[in-house]
Amino acid sequence: MRPISDNLSNTAENRCLDFINGLSATAPTTPLKVALVTAGGSDTVAGTEVAGGAYARQTLTVAAAASGATSNSADVVFSGMPAATVVGVEIWDSAGTPVRLWYGMLAASRTVAAGDELRLAAGSLTLSLS
């Protein structure tokens, strides 16, 4: 997996700026969730999320940030996948209307068959700000 560096959605960038400048409390609704995408998104547009099978967004747990970075502290496991080629991930909050915060492409796409499991090993999903 390639690090997700400076791939914040515009909404997340605005929230960070508001927080740093003391303008508002901007913490996302937890837990944060990892989504898999078959087509990548951008700062303003979400990617095409996997659909079907038993696929569901999975909870993200991270270690405390150090040197401007953190990573998933536990495996993120997607069971019962539909047949798909996964090209990237997105991180969403758990608000009633979820907010997309991060997005990034995998270093190499992963093709899964119906019923397969896709696992992002602990430490493989790196989030950083620079």
Contact map, one row per residue, 1 for C-alpha under 8 A:
1110000000000000000000000000000000000000000000000000000000000000000000000000000000000000000000000000000011110000000000000001100000
1111000000000000000000000000000000000000000000000000000000000000000000000000000000000000000000000000000111100000000000000000110000
1111100000000000000000000000000000000000000000000000000000000000000000000000000000000000000000000000000100000000000000000001111100
0111111000000000000000000000000000000000000000000000000000000000000000000000000000000000000000000000011110000000000000000000111100
0011111000000000000000000000000000000000000000000000000000000000000000000000000000000000000000000000000000000000000000000000011111
0001111100000000000000000000000000000000000000000000000000000000000000000000000000000000000000000000000000000000000000000000000111
0001111110000000000000000000000000000000001000000000000000000000000000000000000000000000000000000000011100000000000000000000000000
0000011111111000000000000000000000000000001000000000000000000000000000000000000000000000000000000000111000000000000000000000000000
0000001111111000000000000000000000000000011100000000000000000000000000000000000000000000000000000001111000000000000000000000000000
0000000111111100000000000000000000000000001100000000000000000000000000000000000000000000000000000000000000000000000000000000000000
0000000111111110000000000000000000000000000000000000000000000000000000000000000000000000000000000011100000000000000000000000000000
0000000111111111000000000000000000000000000000000000000000000000000000000000000000000000000000000001110000000000000000000000000000
0000000111111111100000000000000000000000000000000000000000000000000000000000000000000000000000000000000000000000000000000000000000
0000000001111111110000000000000000000000000000000000000000000000000000000000000000000000000000000000000000000000000000000000000000
0000000000111111111000000100000000000000000000000000000000000000000000000000000000000000000000000000000000000000000000000000000000
0000000000011111111100000100000000000000000000000000000000000000000000000000000000000000000000000000000000000000000000000000000000
0000000000001111111110000000000000000000000000000000000000000000000000000000000000000000000000000000000000000000000000000000000000
0000000000000111111111111100000000000000000000000000000000000000000000000000000000000000000000000000000000000000000000000000000000
0000000000000011111111111100000000000000000000000000000000000000000000000000000000000000000000000000000000000000000000000000000000
0000000000000001111111100000000000000000000000000000000000000000000000000000000000000000000000000000000000000000000000000000000000
0000000000000000111111100000000000000000000000000000000000000000000000000000000000000000000000000000000000000000000000000000000000
0000000000000000011111111000000000000000000000000000000000000000000000000000000000000000000000000000000000000000000000000000000000
0000000000000000011111111000000000000000000000000000000000000000000000000000000000000000000000000000000000000000000000000000000000
0000000000000000011001111100000000000000000000000000000000000000000000000000000000000000000000000000000000000000000000000000000000
0000000000000000011001111110000000000000000000000000000000000000000000000000000000000000000000000000000000000000000000000000000000
0000000000000011011000011111000000000000000000000000000000000000000000000000000000000000000000000000000000000000000000000000000000
0000000000000000000000001111100000000000000000000000000000000000000000000000000000000000000000000000000000000000000000000000000000
0000000000000000000000000111110100000000000000000000000000000000000000000000000000000000000011100000000000000000000000000000000000
0000000000000000000000000011111100000000000000000000000000000000000000000000000000000000000011100000000000000000000000000000000000
0000000000000000000000000001111100000000000000000000000000000000000000000000000000000000000011100000000000000000000000000000000000
0000000000000000000000000000111110000000000000000000000000110000000000000000000000000000000011000000000000000000000000000000000000
0000000000000000000000000001111111000000000000000000000000111000000000000000000000000000001111000000000000000000000000000000000000
0000000000000000000000000000001111100000000000000000000011110000000000000000000000000000001111000000000000000000000000000000000000
0000000000000000000000000000000111110000000000000000000011110000000000000001000000000000111100000000000000000000000000000000000000
0000000000000000000000000000000011111000000000001100000111000000000000000000000000000000111100000000000000000000000000000000000000
0000000000000000000000000000000001111100000000001100000010000000000000000000000000000111110000000000000000000000000000000000000000
0000000000000000000000000000000000111111000000111100000000000000000000000000000000000111110000000000000000000000000000000000000000
0000000000000000000000000000000000011111000000111100000000000000000000000000000000011111000000000000000000000000000000000000000000
0000000000000000000000000000000000001111100000111000000000000000000000000000000000000111000000000000000000000000000000000000000000
0000000000000000000000000000000000001111110001110000000000000000000000000000000000000011000000000000001110000000000000000000000000
0000000000000000000000000000000000000011111111110000000000000000000000000000000000000000000000000000001100000000000000000000000000
0000000010000000000000000000000000000001111111100000000000000000000000000000000000000000000000000000001000000000000000000000000000
0000001111000000000000000000000000000000111111000000000000000000000000000000000000000000000000000000000000000000000000000000000000
0000000011000000000000000000000000000000111111000000000000000000000000000000000000000000000000000000000000000000000000000000000000
0000000000000000000000000000000000000000111111100000000000000000000000000000000000000000000000000000000000000000000000000000000000
0000000000000000000000000000000000000001111111110000000000000000000000000000000000000000000000000001000000000000000000000000000000
0000000000000000000000000000000000001111110011111000000000000000000000000000000000000000010000000000000000000000000000000000000000
0000000000000000000000000000000000001111100001111100000000000000000000000000000000000000000000000000000000000000000000000000000000
0000000000000000000000000000000000111110000000111110000000000000000000000000000000000000000000000000000000000000000000000000000000
0000000000000000000000000000000000111100000000011111001000000000000000000000000001010100000000000000000000000000000000000000000000
0000000000000000000000000000000000000000000000001111101000000000000000000000000001000000000000000000000000000000000000000000000000
0000000000000000000000000000000000000000000000000111111000000000000000000000000011000000000000000000000000000000000000000000000000
0000000000000000000000000000000000000000000000000011111000000000000000000000000111000000000000000000000000000000011000000000000000
0000000000000000000000000000000000000000000000000001111100000000000000000000001111000000000000000000000000000000000000000000000000
0000000000000000000000000000000000000000000000000111111110000000000000000000011111000000000000000000000000000000000000000000000000
0000000000000000000000000000000000100000000000000000011111000000000000000000010000000000000000000000000000000000000000000000000000
0000000000000000000000000000000011110000000000000000001111100000000000000000010000000000000000000000000000000000000000000000000000
0000000000000000000000000000000011100000000000000000000111110000000000000001110000000000000000000000000000000000000000000000000000
0000000000000000000000000000001111000000000000000000000011111000000000000001000000000000000000000000000000000000000000000000000000
0000000000000000000000000000001111000000000000000000000001111100000000010101000000000000000000000000000000000000000000000000000000
0000000000000000000000000000000100000000000000000000000000111110000000011100000000000000000000000000000000000000000000000000000000
0000000000000000000000000000000000000000000000000000000000011111000001111100000000000000000000000000000000000000000000000000000000
0000000000000000000000000000000000000000000000000000000000001111100001111000000000000000000000000000000000000000000000000000000000
0000000000000000000000000000000000000000000000000000000000000111110001000000000000000000000000000000000000000000000000000000000000
0000000000000000000000000000000000000000000000000000000000000011111111000000000000000000000000000000000000000000000000000000000000
0000000000000000000000000000000000000000000000000000000000000001111111000000000000000000000000000000000000000000000000000000000000
0000000000000000000000000000000000000000000000000000000000000000111110000000000000000000000000000000000000000000000000000000000000
0000000000000000000000000000000000000000000000000000000000000000111111000000000000000000000000000000000000000000000000000000000111
0000000000000000000000000000000000000000000000000000000000000000111111100000000000000000000000000000000000000000000000000000011110
0000000000000000000000000000000000000000000000000000000000000111110111110000000000000000000000000000000000000000000000000000011100
0000000000000000000000000000000000000000000000000000000000000110000011111000000000000000000000000000000000000000000000000111111000
0000000000000000000000000000000000000000000000000000000000011110000001111111000000000000000000000000000000000000000000000111110000
0000000000000000000000000000000000000000000000000000000000001110000000111110000000000000000000000000000000000000000000000110000000
0000000000000000000000000000000000000000000000000000000000011100000000011111000000000000000000000000000000000000000000001110000000
0000000000000000000000000000000000000000000000000000000000000000000000011111100000000000000000000000000000000000000000111110000000
0000000000000000000000000000000001000000000000000000000001110000000000010111110000000000000000000000000000000000000000111100000000
0000000000000000000000000000000000000000000000000000000001000000000000000011111000000000000000000000000000000000000011110000000000
0000000000000000000000000000000000000000000000000000001111000000000000000001111110000000000000000000000000000000000011100000000000
0000000000000000000000000000000000000000000000000000011000000000000000000000111110000000000000000000000000000000001111000000000000
0000000000000000000000000000000000000000000000000000111000000000000000000000011111000000000000000000000000000000011110000000000000
0000000000000000000000000000000000000000000000000001111000000000000000000000011111110000000000000000000000000001111111000000000000
0000000000000000000000000000000000000000000000000111111000000000000000000000000111110000000000000000000000000001111100000000000000
0000000000000000000000000000000000000000000000000000000000000000000000000000000011111000000000000000000000000011111000000000000000
0000000000000000000000000000000000000100000000000100000000000000000000000000000011111100000000000000000000000011110000000000000000
0000000000000000000000000000000000000100000000000000000000000000000000000000000000111110000000000000000000001111000000000000000000
0000000000000000000000000000000000011110000000000100000000000000000000000000000000011111000000000000000000001111000000000000000000
0000000000000000000000000000000000011111000000000000000000000000000000000000000000001111100000000000000011011100000000000000000000
0000000000000000000000000000000000011111000000000000000000000000000000000000000000000111110000000000001111001000000000000000000000
0000000000000000000000000000000001111000000000000000000000000000000000000000000000000011111000000000001111000000000000000000000000
0000000000000000000000000000000001111000000000100000000000000000000000000000000000000001111100000001111100000000000000000000000000
0000000000000000000000000000000111100000000000000000000000000000000000000000000000000000111110000001111000000000000000000000000000
0000000000000000000000000000000111100000000000000000000000000000000000000000000000000000011111000111110000000000000000000000000000
0000000000000000000000000001111110000000000000000000000000000000000000000000000000000000001111100111100000000000000000000000000000
0000000000000000000000000001111110000000000000000000000000000000000000000000000000000000000111111110000000000000000000000000000000
0000000000000000000000000001110000000000000000000000000000000000000000000000000000000000000011111110000000000000000000000000000000
0000000000000000000000000000000000000000000000000000000000000000000000000000000000000000000001111100000000000000000000000000000000
0000000000000000000000000000000000000000000000000000000000000000000000000000000000000000000001111110000000000000000000000000000000
0000000000000000000000000000000000000000000000000000000000000000000000000000000000000000000111111111000000000000000000000000000000
0000000000100000000000000000000000000000000000000000000000000000000000000000000000000000000111101111100000000000000000000000000000
0000000010110000000000000000000000000000000001000000000000000000000000000000000000000000011110000111111000000000000000000000000000
0000000110110000000000000000000000000000000000000000000000000000000000000000000000000000011110000011111000000000000000000000000000
0001001110010000000000000000000000000000000000000000000000000000000000000000000000000000011100000001111100000000000000000000000000
0001001110000000000000000000000000000001110000000000000000000000000000000000000000000001111000000001111110000000000000000000000000
0111001000000000000000000000000000000001100000000000000000000000000000000000000000000001110000000000011111000000000000000000000000
1101000000000000000000000000000000000001000000000000000000000000000000000000000000000011100000000000001111100000000000000000000000
1100000000000000000000000000000000000000000000000000000000000000000000000000000000000011100000000000000111111000000000000000000000
1100000000000000000000000000000000000000000000000000000000000000000000000000000000000000000000000000000011111000000000000000000000
1000000000000000000000000000000000000000000000000000000000000000000000000000000000000010000000000000000001111100000000000000000000
0000000000000000000000000000000000000000000000000000000000000000000000000000000000001111000000000000000001111110000000000000000000
0000000000000000000000000000000000000000000000000000000000000000000000000000000000001110000000000000000000011111000000000000000000
0000000000000000000000000000000000000000000000000000000000000000000000000000000000111100000000000000000000001111100000000000000000
0000000000000000000000000000000000000000000000000000000000000000000000000000000011111100000000000000000000000111110111000000000000
0000000000000000000000000000000000000000000000000000000000000000000000000000000011110000000000000000000000000011111100000000000000
0000000000000000000000000000000000000000000000000000100000000000000000000000000111110000000000000000000000000001111100000000000000
0000000000000000000000000000000000000000000000000000100000000000000000000000001111100000000000000000000000000000111110000000000000
0000000000000000000000000000000000000000000000000000000000000000000000000000001111000000000000000000000000000001111111000000000000
0000000000000000000000000000000000000000000000000000000000000000000000000000111110000000000000000000000000000001001111100000000000
0000000000000000000000000000000000000000000000000000000000000000000000000000111010000000000000000000000000000001000111110000000000
0000000000000000000000000000000000000000000000000000000000000000000000000011110000000000000000000000000000000000000011111000000000
0000000000000000000000000000000000000000000000000000000000000000000000000011100000000000000000000000000000000000000001111101100000
0000000000000000000000000000000000000000000000000000000000000000000000000111000000000000000000000000000000000000000000111111100000
0000000000000000000000000000000000000000000000000000000000000000000000111111000000000000000000000000000000000000000000011111100000
0000000000000000000000000000000000000000000000000000000000000000000000111110000000000000000000000000000000000000000000001111110000
1010000000000000000000000000000000000000000000000000000000000000000000110000000000000000000000000000000000000000000000011111110000
1111000000000000000000000000000000000000000000000000000000000000000000110000000000000000000000000000000000000000000000011111111000
0111100000000000000000000000000000000000000000000000000000000000000011110000000000000000000000000000000000000000000000000011111100
0011100000000000000000000000000000000000000000000000000000000000000011100000000000000000000000000000000000000000000000000000111110
0011110000000000000000000000000000000000000000000000000000000000000111000000000000000000000000000000000000000000000000000000011111
0000110000000000000000000000000000000000000000000000000000000000000110000000000000000000000000000000000000000000000000000000001111
0000110000000000000000000000000000000000000000000000000000000000000100000000000000000000000000000000000000000000000000000000000111
